[in-house]
Amino acid sequence: MNSNHAPANGSKTVSMVTARDVATIIFRHRKVAIATFIVILVGALFCLSRSGRYQAQMMILVENGKRANPVVTAQANATPEMRTLVSEQEMNSELALLKSPSLLQQVVVTRGLESKPASFLGLHIGSPDRDKAARIAEAARSLEGDLDVQVIKMADVIYVKYRSPDPQSEARVADTLGDL
């Protein structure tokens, strides 16, 4: 490092920090420098992976199909048949249908999700000239990973949540899943 000696004419000289001086400090405190770099890198990757995620939520009411209409009956003194509860097996069947690969592939084709390339941190990976069936299957697996389907206990309701980096995509996919 340069010294700060006052010259004969009374003006001050300013010491300059060189790259060699910085490198010397870093090599002396190598463990601290590496730990700092790793913490900053992990923090940046965490922020990149969590940013820009949108989610759509919906609840699906599962019904048996046996509903009574108390206003209109076939006979004057007939009692209307009341709605029966949905069994746990029926709820699990509906849950399995919502998670089925064939339904997810139908959603992928309806919304054109197979045309979007797979990416990691914005970098496109994979071959663009893969066959359409492989792209649909891969997009359905990705959709399954971003889809959270749960049965709400003690209710005839299935809760569906879909996460996506694109706000329009997540809303359209949830709508399509509800329509199918």
MOKARA-V164441 format. One record per run of one state. SS is the DSSP state (h for helix, s for strand, l for the rest). FROM is the first residue (numbers start at 0). TO is the last residue. If there is no record, write none. Layout:
ss: (SS	SS)
from: (FROM	FROM)
to: (TO	TO)
//
This chain:
ss: (l	h	l	h	l	s	l	h	l	h	l	h	l	s	l	s	l	h	s	l	s	l	h	l)
from: (0	18	28	29	50	53	61	87	99	100	111	112	115	118	120	122	124	131	146	151	156	164	166	179)
to: (17	27	28	49	52	60	86	98	99	110	111	114	117	119	121	123	130	145	150	155	163	165	178	179)
//
